Amino acid sequence: MKIAKLVLAVCLLVIQVSCQEDGQSRIRVEFPESGEYEQITDGSKEHLLASYYGINSFDNTQRFATVLQTDIKYKLPDENDPAVLGLVDITNNEFIPLATTRAWNFQQGCMAHWLGTSPDSLIIFNDIREGGYVSVIMNVHTKQEIKTIPYPVSAVSPDGREAVSINFSRLRLTRPDYGYGGDFQDSRSSIAFPGDDGLFLIDLETGEAKLLVSYRQVADLVPETGEGEIAWFNHTLFSRKGSKIFWLSRQMDGNRRITTSFTVNRDGTDLRRCFPDDWAGSHFDWLNDDELMVTANYEGKQYGHVLFDIGKQNYKRLGKGLLDYDGHGTFSPDEKWMMTDTYPSRDMREQKIYLMDMETEAVLSLGRFVQPEEFTGFWRCDLHARWSPHGDMIVFNSTHTGSRQVYLFRLTF
C-alpha cells in the first residue's frame, strides 16, 4: 500500500482553536488544501535536493528545481564520487544535467543556491577543481560557467552578491557527513581555536574573502571542553534581508557534542550568543531580520522550536507542546506558516511533515514517510522540506520507496 494513502490531505480544512482570553471567542484556522504528494525524480537513480533544508531550490518561475543525481546509496561520498547537478522541470519531471561535482554530501548536497532575482538564470554550487574546494557560478540555460570562486560557499545573501564560506576539511574531521573528501583546505586540526580561520564573507563579484569571525573570537564565548578538542563552524544562514548571519559553533566534550548558536551583522559587528550554555541549538530559520527560530533546549529542559528576538532575547516555544523535538523548521515566504519535520521514530521509523499556523500555533500533519533501516548514519535521508518562492509548494527528500528521491506537495490557499 503506497505511503501516499497515509497522507492527511485536506480540502481547506478548518480547525477551531479556542482563545484563552474570554473562553468564548474562537479563531478559525484555514489550512491550505494539500493533495497527494508527487514524485518528481526518476527512481532508476538516487536523487536529492542540491542544498541544505531552508535554502530555496527553485527558480522564481517555480518551474525548475536544483537536484543532484548519483549512483551512490549506502556509503559516505568522497572526492572520487562525482554527482550530477541538474534541474528538474516540474512540468514534466525531466532531469536536465548541468555539471558534475565532487564537493557534495547527502545532508547538504553541493550547497547550490540561486543568485538573486534578476537575471533568473544563475546558480552557484561547490566543486573540487585543481586540488581545491571552489564554488562555480553557472548560467543554467546556456550551461556556461561564468566564474569560479576560490572558496566553497555555505550560505548566499538574498541579493546574491555575497556568500559565507567555512572550512569543509575541518568539517570532514568533525562531522564527516557535512564535509567534503580530499582534505583540500588546511583543517588546522591541531589548533582548537585558530585565529586565521572561521566564518568568511565572500564578495561574489570580485572573489575576494575577508575573515568575518574567527574561531579565536568565540573561544571565550563557548563552554570549556576537554583538552585537545577542536571547535568547528557549520550551518550558516543569512537573515531574510541579509543584514545578519546565523551559525553554529560546536565542540566535542568526550562523547557529548557542545553547541553554541551565534549571530553577527553582515559587516562583522555585534557578535551575539543566542542562548545560555545549557540551551545548545540545532536547526534554525530566520522569520525576518530580527526574529529567529532555533530548535534548542527551552529553559534548559525540553527540546523544541524556540522563537526569539535576537536583540530582546524574549524566548517563546512554538507549537504549544506539539513540536517539542528537534525538527528542521522553516518559515513560509509570507511568514504566516512554519513547516517542520521529524527524525525517524524508533519503532516505525516514520518521518513526518507538519505545518503550523504562526498566529494560533495550530498544527496540521501533512504526511508520514517510513525510512528503511538501510538508510542510517552518514547516508541517512532527512526529509529536509523547504518552501517554494511563492509559498505554494513544499519539496522534500525521502527514501520511503527504497531509494532516495525528491517529492512535491502543491498547496492551495
C-alpha angles and dihedrals in degrees: 000000000000116000086229088079088065092059113110099228113189133198104215087314112205116211120191113220119188117230115227095215102079106357091233110066116081133198120222112218115199109200117197123262109259119189127194114307120255127224106225100182132069113255094216089087135025116266135186137169109272098236143035122285114277091037114110113250098186137080114235093265087058089225098110130049126189111241136169122224122202144158091219115106116153107026141072106260117235137187091286094058111082121194126200115243112208148147125257112214100214092200089072104001092243114161110223112196116220109169145330123252134191095190102082144102138190094255102051105011110213092317093252113187132181109236113233125304104280123081092022094207109079129094133173124212139167126256143155114253129171093346098313143088111253140163122235128209112210138178102231095204098050093028087224118148106231101185144349117221115204092227133067115238128228098176136011127210117248091249091053094234101108139030139194120237130194136179107277093182089058087049090052089058096046104029106015094185091060100043131070129248124247103058091243095158125058101259092196085215094172095056119077096198112012117196096214098052136059133080113007128192113215125203101217092199096056100021090230121142135204128191105247100179124004127208088244090059092061097041093098093042098059130069119270116257138184122302114274096024115130128211123233135190124224143150104046125182136173118226119252095272094030100246095120140034128214125200144153127246113201140185136172121241102190105301093340122095114219118205130191120186118217141184129192135176117258089252093054097257129123100032106194139182112224101207144017116268098269095050096069112175139228123172127023153169137187115243089191135326093295107031123066134181118213126171103235146141098286108221085350092287117077129032112233147132103290121194120196144159106244092216098046099032090215102158125206127180110221129219101038092256097317095096100043097137140074108282137155099256123189133174125231117248090254091049092234097112140039120205123196140165140209137235115246112290115244097240107035098016088230119167117199138196119213132190120207128195106228095212099053101014089230109161130215127189112229099183151333125227127185115221115211114239091243090072101075140116117012094000098043117135117229114192091237092185119194140181129251117239093260093045094236098106135052120200126191147161124248141167098198092120092054096263133071110260142156122249137189138210118198115209128204116198 
